[in-house]
Amino acid sequence: MTEPTQNSDNKKLVYRLVGIIGGMFLFAFALVPLYNVFCDITGINGKTRGQALYQDVEIDKKRQVTIEFLTNVNRGMPWDFGSKVKSMVVYPGELNEVRFFAKNRSKNDIVGQTVPSVSPGEAALYLNKTECFCFDQQVLAAGEEVEMPMKFYIDADIPEDVTRLTLSYQLFNVTDSVKTESAATK
């Protein structure tokens, strides 16, 4: 091989490798929106839908579903957060309410945001929240505590084999991102 041909082949290889790396980056960047669309369509991974409207439906008193409530606070966030009850037995079609509490133990105002998840994932399609603190960010002043309601119903079409589900909330500190957003809009 002559030197000009080898240099040309090396340049082609470098361009191909850079193209492959660029393609991999774009693919990785697109995975999050694609994953969210996939979860919305299938209900996999326990992603819940947005706010639902309750319509009077026949309550199925022959079936009971146990729902457990789990709460977690992201590491380093000085809040207490939990539900007033750990679990409850409900009837499909029945509107229910559970109360959660939060307390800011710090000396600063903090903005919190919860992210819900339902397990098993297929049950997320049948858990309908009509009112939830998770729809909005929660602002608590230093030392403030609050009680927050969550109203929900289990759709009567929930599969017969789903008799227990878990609703989990992860609480995150979003104070810095809220400050950044409000500074950007000024």
N, CA and C of each residue as an Amber inpcrd file, in Angstrom:
protein
   558
   0.8330000  -1.1870000   0.0000000   0.0000000   0.0000000   0.0000000
   0.8750000   1.2450000   0.0000000   0.4370000   2.1970000  -0.7250000
   1.1830000   3.4480000  -0.7390000   0.6920000   4.3200000   0.4060000
   1.5300000   5.2720000   0.7690000   1.2220000   6.1280000   1.9080000
  -0.0410000   6.9690000   1.6930000  -0.3090000   7.5690000   0.5300000
  -1.5500000   8.3420000   0.3370000  -2.7980000   7.4870000   0.4720000
  -2.7630000   6.2460000   0.0030000  -3.9130000   5.3580000   0.1140000
  -4.1680000   5.0010000   1.5800000  -3.0960000   4.7560000   2.3230000
  -3.2360000   4.4070000   3.7430000  -3.7900000   5.5990000   4.5200000
  -3.3310000   6.8180000   4.2230000  -3.8540000   8.0080000   4.8910000
  -5.3370000   8.1890000   4.5750000  -5.7210000   7.9260000   3.3450000
  -7.1220000   8.0280000   2.9440000  -7.9720000   6.9950000   3.6750000
  -7.4580000   5.7770000   3.7990000  -8.1820000   4.7180000   4.5290000
  -8.3000000   5.0670000   6.0110000  -7.2600000   5.6320000   6.5850000
  -7.2900000   6.0320000   8.0040000  -8.3230000   7.1310000   8.2370000
  -8.3890000   8.0950000   7.3180000  -9.3720000   9.1810000   7.4380000
 -10.7940000   8.6210000   7.3660000 -11.0230000   7.6880000   6.4490000
 -12.3440000   7.0650000   6.3230000 -12.7130000   6.3410000   7.6090000
 -11.7450000   5.6260000   8.2000000 -11.9840000   4.8990000   9.4410000
 -12.3250000   5.8680000  10.5780000 -11.5730000   6.9640000  10.6780000
 -11.8330000   7.9580000  11.7230000 -13.2270000   8.5480000  11.5490000
 -13.6100000   8.8980000  10.3190000 -14.9470000   9.4420000  10.0770000
 -16.0400000   8.4410000  10.4540000 -15.8240000   7.1920000  10.1270000
 -16.7990000   6.1490000  10.4860000 -16.9230000   6.0220000  12.0020000
 -15.7850000   6.0030000  12.6880000 -15.8050000   5.8710000  14.1460000
 -16.4790000   7.0670000  14.8050000 -16.1850000   8.2700000  14.3270000
 -16.8360000   9.4670000  14.8660000 -18.3350000   9.4120000  14.5870000
 -18.7190000   8.9530000  13.4080000 -20.1420000   8.8020000  13.0770000
 -20.8410000   7.7980000  13.9740000 -20.1670000   6.6830000  14.2500000
 -20.7460000   5.6620000  15.1310000 -20.9140000   6.2180000  16.5410000
 -19.9020000   6.9170000  17.0410000 -19.9810000   7.5080000  18.3870000
 -21.0990000   8.5410000  18.4380000 -21.1990000   9.3790000  17.4010000
 -22.2770000  10.3660000  17.3540000 -23.6460000   9.7040000  17.3200000
 -23.7750000   8.6500000  16.5360000 -25.0370000   7.9110000  16.4770000
 -25.3970000   7.2840000  17.8140000 -24.3970000   6.7450000  18.5050000
 -24.6420000   6.1540000  19.8280000 -25.1010000   7.2250000  20.8150000
 -24.4870000   8.4010000  20.7580000 -24.8760000   9.4990000  21.6450000
 -26.3240000   9.9080000  21.3850000 -26.6840000  10.0850000  20.1290000
 -28.0560000  10.4680000  19.7890000 -29.0560000   9.4010000  20.2090000
 -28.6960000   8.1390000  20.0220000 -29.5730000   7.0450000  20.4340000
 -29.7790000   7.0670000  21.9480000 -28.6890000   7.2390000  22.7050000
 -28.7970000   7.2910000  24.1730000 -29.6370000   8.4860000  24.6050000
 -29.4880000   9.6140000  23.9430000 -30.2480000  10.8130000  24.2610000
 -31.7400000  10.5970000  24.0080000 -32.0820000   9.8440000  22.9930000
 -33.4790000   9.5990000  22.6280000 -34.1330000   8.5070000  23.4690000
 -33.3600000   7.7450000  24.2270000 -33.9310000   6.6360000  24.9970000
 -34.9280000   7.0880000  26.0590000 -34.6540000   8.1950000  26.7570000
 -35.5480000   8.6360000  27.8310000 -36.9350000   8.9700000  27.2940000
 -37.0660000   9.8150000  26.2540000 -38.4230000  10.0610000  25.7400000
 -39.0830000   8.8020000  25.1690000 -38.3020000   7.9550000  24.5210000
 -38.8680000   6.7140000  23.9810000 -39.3590000   5.8100000  25.1120000
 -38.5890000   5.7360000  26.1840000 -38.9750000   4.9320000  27.3470000
 -40.2690000   5.4610000  27.9550000 -40.3820000   6.7910000  28.0940000
 -41.6010000   7.3740000  28.6540000 -42.8150000   7.0750000  27.7860000
 -42.6710000   7.1620000  26.4840000 -43.7720000   6.8370000  25.5710000
 -44.1470000   5.3610000  25.7210000 -43.1570000   4.4930000  25.7710000
 -43.4000000   3.0610000  25.9370000 -44.1490000   2.7870000  27.2410000
 -43.7210000   3.4320000  28.3470000 -44.3850000   3.2290000  29.6410000
 -45.8130000   3.7600000  29.6130000 -46.0360000   4.9000000  28.9460000
 -47.3870000   5.4480000  28.8520000 -48.3200000   4.5090000  28.1060000
 -47.8130000   3.8960000  27.0530000 -48.6400000   3.0140000  26.2280000
 -48.9270000   1.6950000  26.9370000 -47.9180000   1.1120000  27.5410000
 -48.0570000  -0.2310000  28.1060000 -48.3860000  -0.2630000  29.5850000
 -48.0710000   0.8110000  30.3280000 -48.2860000   0.7980000  31.7680000
 -47.2080000   0.0400000  32.5110000 -46.1710000  -0.3840000  31.8060000
 -45.0650000  -1.1030000  32.4420000 -44.2400000  -0.1260000  33.2550000
 -43.6060000  -0.6210000  34.2920000 -42.7270000   0.1170000  35.1850000
 -43.5010000   0.9560000  36.1870000 -44.7760000   0.7540000  36.3080000
 -45.5390000   1.3750000  37.3730000 -45.7420000   2.8680000  37.2620000
 -45.5470000   3.4360000  36.0920000 -45.7930000   4.8600000  35.9360000
 -47.2960000   5.0920000  35.9710000 -47.7040000   5.9990000  36.8300000
 -49.1300000   6.2830000  36.9440000 -49.5340000   7.3560000  35.9440000
 -50.8120000   7.3620000  35.6340000 -51.3360000   8.3970000  34.7470000
 -51.5490000   9.6640000  35.5500000 -51.9480000  10.7120000  34.8790000
 -52.2240000  11.9850000  35.5480000 -53.5230000  11.9260000  36.3410000
 -54.0520000  13.0840000  36.6230000 -55.2460000  13.1990000  37.4320000
 -56.4530000  12.6060000  36.7170000 -57.2400000  11.8420000  37.4610000
 -58.4310000  11.1960000  36.9170000 -59.6820000  11.8460000  37.5000000
 -60.7730000  11.7000000  36.8150000 -62.0680000  12.1400000  37.3230000
 -62.8160000  10.9190000  37.8400000 -63.4260000  11.0720000  38.9960000
 -64.1930000   9.9550000  39.5370000 -65.6170000  10.0440000  39.0260000
 -66.0840000   8.9430000  38.4930000 -67.4600000   8.8530000  38.0500000
 -68.1310000   7.7930000  38.9010000 -69.3420000   8.0880000  39.3070000
 -70.0610000   7.1020000  40.1030000 -70.2200000   5.8250000  39.2950000
 -69.6110000   4.7800000  39.8000000 -69.7110000   3.4720000  39.1690000
 -70.1440000   2.4800000  40.2380000 -70.5400000   1.3360000  39.7960000
 -70.9320000   0.3050000  40.7470000 -69.6860000  -0.2090000  41.4640000
 -69.7510000  -0.2030000  42.7570000 -68.6290000  -0.6830000  43.5770000
 -68.7290000  -2.1990000  43.6700000 -67.6330000  -2.8630000  43.3770000
 -67.5870000  -4.3280000  43.3960000 -67.2680000  -4.8060000  44.8120000
 -68.3190000  -5.0300000  45.6040000 -68.1550000  -5.4460000  47.0020000
 -67.7300000  -6.9120000  47.1340000 -67.6940000  -7.6340000  46.0140000
 -67.2770000  -9.0430000  46.0580000 -65.7580000  -9.1850000  46.0160000
 -65.0910000  -8.1150000  45.6140000 -63.6250000  -8.1650000  45.4890000
 -62.9850000  -7.1520000  46.4200000 -61.8300000  -7.5170000  46.9280000
 -61.0510000  -6.5950000  47.7380000 -59.6370000  -6.5320000  47.1820000
 -59.0820000  -5.3350000  47.2310000 -57.7030000  -5.1270000  46.8080000
 -56.9900000  -4.4390000  47.9560000 -55.8520000  -4.9780000  48.3340000
 -55.0330000  -4.3560000  49.3760000 -54.0230000  -3.4460000  48.6990000
 -53.9770000  -2.2110000  49.1630000 -52.9970000  -1.2630000  48.6290000
 -52.0770000  -0.8400000  49.7690000 -50.7760000  -0.9720000  49.5250000
 -49.7580000  -0.5870000  50.5050000 -49.1440000   0.7360000  50.0730000
 -48.7640000   1.5510000  51.0380000 -48.1760000   2.8590000  50.7620000
 -46.7540000   2.8870000  51.2960000 -45.8140000   3.1330000  50.4140000
 -44.4070000   3.2540000  50.7900000 -43.9350000   4.6580000  50.4540000
 -43.0960000   5.2020000  51.3180000 -42.5330000   6.5220000  51.0630000
 -41.0370000   6.4810000  51.3140000 -40.3100000   7.2010000  50.4720000
 -38.8640000   7.3100000  50.6140000 -38.4730000   8.7600000  50.3970000
 -37.5010000   9.2140000  51.1730000 -36.9810000  10.5640000  51.0280000
 -35.5840000  10.4390000  50.4440000 -35.3250000  11.1880000  49.3810000
 -34.0170000  11.1520000  48.7480000 -32.9390000  11.5460000  49.7630000
 -31.8110000  10.9030000  49.6600000 -30.7240000  11.1180000  50.6180000
 -30.3400000  12.6000000  50.6740000 -30.1500000  13.0750000  51.8840000
 -29.7210000  14.4550000  52.0890000 -30.8540000  15.4590000  52.1860000
 -32.0830000  15.0250000  51.9830000 -33.2110000  15.9480000  52.0900000
 -33.7460000  15.9070000  53.5070000 -33.7410000  17.0400000  54.2080000
 -34.1270000  17.0530000  55.6230000 -35.6370000  17.1420000  55.8540000
 -36.3610000  16.2180000  55.2880000 -37.8040000  16.1620000  55.4880000
 -38.1900000  14.8230000  56.0900000 -39.2390000  14.8500000  56.8970000
 -39.9380000  13.6250000  57.2860000 -41.1150000  13.5220000  56.3270000
 -41.3780000  12.3300000  55.8420000 -42.4490000  12.1540000  54.8570000
 -42.9870000  10.7420000  54.9840000 -44.3080000  10.6060000  55.0440000
 -44.9000000   9.2750000  55.1380000 -46.4030000   9.3300000  55.0130000
 -47.0150000   8.1620000  55.0860000 -48.4720000   8.0800000  55.0390000
 -48.9910000   7.8040000  56.4420000 -50.2130000   8.2330000  56.6890000
 -50.8280000   8.0180000  58.0040000 -51.1610000   6.5430000  58.2220000
 -51.3950000   5.8120000  57.1240000 -51.6390000   4.3710000  57.2040000
 -50.6590000   3.6650000  56.2840000 -50.2930000   2.4680000  56.6390000
 -49.3380000   1.7050000  55.8230000 -50.0320000   0.9330000  54.7020000
 -51.2950000   0.5530000  54.9370000 -52.0450000  -0.1600000  53.9080000
 -53.5310000  -0.0180000  54.1900000 -54.3190000  -0.3180000  53.1700000
 -55.7680000  -0.3430000  53.3450000 -56.3780000  -1.3190000  52.3450000
 -57.5130000  -1.8420000  52.7190000 -58.2530000  -2.7570000  51.8560000
 -59.3960000  -1.9550000  51.2320000 -59.4880000  -2.0020000  49.8960000
 -60.4830000  -1.2140000  49.1760000 -61.2580000  -2.1080000  48.2240000
 -62.4000000  -1.5980000  47.8050000 -63.2080000  -2.2790000  46.8030000
 -63.0030000  -1.5840000  45.4570000 -62.8830000  -2.3250000  44.3850000
 -62.7890000  -1.6970000  43.0620000 -64.0100000  -0.8160000  42.7970000
 -63.7550000   0.3990000  42.3110000 -64.8130000   1.3520000  42.0220000
 -65.0960000   2.3170000  43.1570000 -64.5860000   2.0540000  44.3440000
 -64.8460000   2.8850000  45.5200000 -63.8220000   4.0170000  45.6050000
 -64.2930000   5.2510000  45.8710000 -63.4050000   6.3840000  46.0580000
 -62.8580000   6.3430000  47.4840000 -61.5320000   6.4360000  47.6130000
 -60.8670000   6.3260000  48.9130000 -59.9580000   7.5280000  49.1290000
 -59.6220000   7.7580000  50.3840000 -58.6920000   8.8300000  50.7150000
 -57.6750000   8.3310000  51.7290000 -56.4300000   8.7030000  51.5040000
 -55.3640000   8.4260000  52.4660000 -54.6150000   9.7400000  52.6620000
 -54.1410000   9.9710000  53.8680000 -53.4560000  11.2280000  54.1660000
 -51.9680000  10.9670000  54.3800000 -51.1790000  11.8580000  53.8270000
 -49.7340000  11.8080000  53.9640000 -49.2900000  13.0270000  54.7630000
 -48.1210000  12.9520000  55.3540000 -47.5930000  14.0870000  56.1020000
 -46.1730000  14.3820000  55.6170000 -45.8030000  15.6380000  55.7740000
 -44.4330000  16.0550000  55.4640000 -44.0330000  17.1250000  56.4630000
 -42.7630000  17.0770000  56.8610000 -42.2290000  18.0900000  57.7720000
 -40.8330000  18.4640000  57.3110000 -40.6180000  19.7580000  57.1590000
 -39.3130000  20.3000000  56.8080000 -38.5300000  20.5010000  58.1040000
 -37.5100000  19.6870000  58.3320000 -36.7110000  19.7790000  59.5650000
 -35.5560000  20.7760000  59.4590000 -35.4070000  21.4090000  58.3020000
 -34.2710000  22.3110000  58.1160000 -34.6160000  23.7340000  58.5470000
 -33.6280000  24.5960000  58.4560000 -33.8200000  26.0120000  58.7750000
 -34.0130000  26.8420000  57.5130000 -34.2490000  26.1600000  56.3880000
 -34.4530000  26.8290000  55.1020000 -35.7550000  26.3610000  54.4740000
 -36.3250000  27.2200000  53.6440000 -37.4850000  26.8220000  52.8510000
 -37.0130000  25.8260000  51.7990000 -37.8010000  24.7700000  51.5780000
 -37.4260000  23.7290000  50.6130000 -38.6320000  23.3950000  49.7460000
 -38.3560000  23.1640000  48.4690000 -39.3880000  22.7350000  47.5220000
 -39.1740000  21.2450000  47.2700000 -40.2180000  20.4560000  47.4940000
 -40.1430000  19.0130000  47.2890000 -41.0580000  18.5690000  46.1600000
 -40.6660000  17.4890000  45.5190000 -41.4820000  16.8980000  44.4520000
 -41.4540000  15.3870000  44.6240000 -42.6310000  14.7670000  44.6070000
 -42.6950000  13.3130000  44.7250000 -42.8930000  12.6900000  43.3490000
 -42.3340000  11.4980000  43.2160000 -42.4960000  10.7240000  41.9880000
 -43.1400000   9.3960000  42.3930000 -44.3460000   9.1120000  41.8710000
 -45.0390000   7.8760000  42.2410000 -44.6310000   6.6990000  41.3530000
 -44.7940000   5.5140000  41.9120000 -44.5770000   4.2810000  41.1660000
 -45.5170000   3.2310000  41.7360000 -46.0240000   2.3760000  40.8630000
 -46.9570000   1.3340000  41.2880000 -46.3740000  -0.0290000  40.9420000
 -46.5310000  -0.9430000  41.8630000 -46.0770000  -2.3200000  41.6390000
 -47.2150000  -3.2600000  42.0100000 -47.5120000  -4.2790000  41.2380000
 -46.9140000  -4.6380000  39.9620000 -47.2500000  -3.5910000  38.9040000
 -46.3820000  -3.4820000  37.9080000 -46.5080000  -2.4510000  36.8910000
 -47.8450000  -2.4310000  36.1850000 -48.4220000  -3.6180000  35.9440000
 -49.7050000  -3.6640000  35.2400000 -50.8150000  -3.0020000  36.0450000
 -50.6810000  -2.9360000  37.3660000 -51.7060000  -2.3430000  38.2210000
 -51.7610000  -0.8260000  38.0780000 -50.6900000  -0.2100000  37.5580000
 -50.6590000   1.2440000  37.3850000 -51.7900000   1.7270000  36.4780000
 -52.1930000   0.8830000  35.5440000 -53.2790000   1.2610000  34.6350000
 -54.6290000   1.3480000  35.3460000 -54.7390000   0.7300000  36.5160000
 -56.0250000   0.6350000  37.2070000 -56.0950000   1.4880000  38.4660000
 -54.9890000   2.1220000  38.8370000 -54.9730000   3.0270000  39.9840000
 -55.1970000   4.4400000  39.4630000 -56.2940000   5.0380000  39.8680000
 -56.6780000   6.3630000  39.3870000 -56.6870000   7.3400000  40.5540000
 -55.8670000   8.3810000  40.4600000 -55.7990000   9.3970000  41.5120000
 -56.6050000  10.6150000  41.0750000 -57.5680000  11.0040000  41.9120000
 -58.3820000  12.1770000  41.6050000 -57.8130000  13.4270000  42.2540000
 -57.0630000  13.2520000  43.3170000 -56.4240000  14.3580000  44.0180000
 -55.1300000  13.8250000  44.5980000 -54.0230000  14.5570000  44.3710000
 -52.7530000  14.0680000  44.9020000 -51.7400000  15.2020000  45.0000000
 -51.0300000  15.2060000  46.0940000 -49.9390000  16.1590000  46.2910000
 -48.8390000  15.9550000  45.2560000 -48.8060000  14.7750000  44.6530000
 -47.7650000  14.4610000  43.6750000 -47.9670000  15.1950000  42.3560000
 -49.1320000  15.8070000  42.1580000 -49.3750000  16.5480000  40.9290000
 -48.6320000  17.8880000  40.9260000 -48.2600000  18.3720000  42.1120000
 -47.6230000  19.6830000  42.2440000 -46.4060000  19.5990000  43.1560000
 -45.5350000  20.5870000  43.0300000 -44.4060000  20.6910000  43.9410000
 -44.9150000  21.2180000  45.2780000 -44.2990000  20.7630000  46.3440000
 -44.6890000  21.1710000  47.6890000 -43.6210000  22.0970000  48.2580000
 -44.0410000  23.2850000  48.6730000 -43.1200000  24.2480000  49.2710000
 -43.3860000  24.2750000  50.7600000 -42.3530000  23.9480000  51.5370000
 -42.4850000  23.9990000  52.9940000 -41.4520000  24.9690000  53.5480000
 -41.9310000  25.8880000  54.3830000 -41.0320000  26.8230000  55.0560000
 -40.2330000  26.0650000  56.1130000 -39.1930000  26.6840000  56.5940000
 -38.3520000  26.0760000  57.6310000 -39.2180000  25.6630000  58.8260000
 -39.1320000  24.3870000  59.2080000 -39.8700000  23.8760000  60.3590000
 -41.3490000  23.6100000  60.1060000 -41.8550000  23.9090000  58.9440000
 -43.2800000  23.7330000  58.6500000 -43.6180000  22.2550000  58.4430000
 -44.8140000  21.8890000  58.8830000 -45.3190000  20.5500000  58.5860000
 -46.7170000  20.6710000  58.0120000 -47.0590000  19.6890000  57.1830000
 -48.3170000  19.7450000  56.4580000 -48.8790000  18.3360000  56.3200000
 -50.2110000  18.2700000  56.2400000 -50.8890000  17.0110000  55.9510000
 -51.4670000  17.1280000  54.5470000 -51.2520000  16.0840000  53.7360000
 -51.6390000  16.1540000  52.3210000 -52.5350000  14.9630000  51.9730000
 -53.7240000  15.2340000  51.4310000 -54.6120000  14.1320000  51.0440000
 -54.2760000  13.5660000  49.6690000 -54.6030000  12.3150000  49.5040000
 -54.5110000  11.6700000  48.1910000 -55.7880000  10.8560000  48.0480000
 -56.5960000  11.1880000  47.0280000 -57.8450000  10.4740000  46.7820000
 -57.6640000   9.6190000  45.5450000 -58.1760000   8.4030000  45.6170000
 -57.9640000   7.4630000  44.5190000 -59.0810000   6.4310000  44.4740000
 -59.1390000   5.7400000  43.3460000 -59.9930000   4.5670000  43.2350000
 -59.3020000   3.5550000  42.3410000 -59.6180000   2.3100000  42.5900000
 -59.1180000   1.2110000  41.7730000 -60.1910000   0.9290000  40.7240000
 -59.7960000   0.9240000  39.4740000 -60.7340000   0.6620000  38.3850000
 -61.3340000  -0.7360000  38.5510000 -62.6340000  -0.8350000  38.3230000
 -63.3230000  -2.1230000  38.4710000 -62.8430000  -3.1640000  37.4640000
 -62.1550000  -2.7280000  36.4140000 -61.6440000  -3.6570000  35.4020000
 -60.2950000  -4.2620000  35.7640000 -59.8120000  -4.0070000  36.9710000
 -58.5110000  -4.5570000  37.3760000 -58.5700000  -6.0880000  37.2780000
 -57.5310000  -6.7120000  36.7280000 -57.5540000  -8.1720000  36.5830000
 -57.7850000  -8.8870000  37.9180000 -58.4980000  -9.9880000  37.8520000
 -58.8560000 -10.7660000  39.0500000 -57.6290000 -11.1970000  39.8560000
 -56.5090000 -11.4630000  39.1780000 -55.3340000 -11.9650000  39.8900000
 -54.5590000 -10.8680000  40.6190000 -54.9120000  -9.6070000  40.4010000
 -54.2510000  -8.5180000  41.1300000 -55.0800000  -8.2210000  42.3770000
 -54.6140000  -8.7000000  43.5030000 -55.3160000  -8.5070000  44.7690000
 -54.5200000  -7.6260000  45.7230000 -53.3020000  -7.3080000  45.3500000
 -52.4280000  -6.4810000  46.1890000 -51.5690000  -5.6200000  45.2770000
 -51.4640000  -4.3440000  45.6340000 -50.5680000  -3.4710000  44.8950000
 -49.8920000  -2.5120000  45.8610000 -48.7870000  -1.9620000  45.4180000
 -48.0110000  -1.0430000  46.2310000 -47.8690000   0.2750000  45.4980000
 -48.2060000   1.3520000  46.1940000 -48.0060000   2.7000000  45.6760000
 -46.8300000   3.2840000  46.4530000 -45.7790000   3.5840000  45.7270000
 -44.5560000   4.0960000  46.3350000 -44.2990000   5.5160000  45.8710000
 -43.8810000   6.3640000  46.8130000 -43.5210000   7.7430000  46.4840000
 -42.0640000   7.9770000  46.8710000 -41.3090000   8.5480000  45.9440000
 -39.9410000   8.9770000  46.2070000 -39.9590000  10.5000000  46.2330000
 -39.4800000  11.0990000  47.3210000 -39.4860000  12.5480000  47.4930000
 -38.1050000  13.1210000  47.1730000 -38.0880000  14.1290000  46.3050000
 -36.8410000  14.7690000  45.8850000 -36.8470000  16.2470000  46.2490000
 -35.6590000  16.7730000  46.5220000 -35.4710000  18.1980000  46.7610000
 -35.2460000  18.8700000  45.4080000 -36.1800000  19.7250000  44.9900000
 -36.0710000  20.4040000  43.7040000 -35.9010000  21.9150000  43.8770000
 -35.4860000  22.3350000  45.0570000 -35.3370000  23.7560000  45.3610000
 -34.3950000  24.4440000  44.3830000 -33.2310000  23.8660000  44.1420000
 -32.2500000  24.4970000  43.2470000 -32.7630000  24.6210000  41.8280000
 -33.4470000  23.5990000  41.3250000 -33.9580000  23.6750000  39.9490000
 -35.0860000  24.6950000  39.8410000 -35.8860000  24.8660000  40.8920000
 -36.9490000  25.8710000  40.8760000 -36.3310000  27.2670000  40.8780000
 -35.2700000  27.4650000  41.6810000 -34.5870000  28.7600000  41.7000000
 -33.9790000  29.0760000  40.3410000 -33.3900000  28.0490000  39.7060000
 -32.7670000  28.2260000  38.3920000 -33.8280000  28.5910000  37.3540000
 -34.9840000  27.9160000  37.3940000 -36.0580000  28.2000000  36.4400000
 -36.6040000  29.6050000  36.6200000 -36.8200000  30.0320000  37.8850000
 -37.3810000  31.3570000  38.0960000 -36.3680000  32.4520000  37.7520000
 -35.0660000  32.1870000  37.9300000 -34.0510000  33.1550000  37.5310000
 -33.9790000  33.2690000  36.0020000 -34.2090000  32.1770000  35.3160000
 -34.1590000  32.1610000  33.8480000 -35.3430000  32.9030000  33.2360000
 -36.4800000  32.9120000  33.9240000 -37.6710000  33.5720000  33.3820000
 -37.6990000  35.0700000  33.6870000 -36.7990000  35.5460000  34.5180000
 -36.7610000  36.9860000  34.8580000 -36.0030000  37.7600000  33.8310000
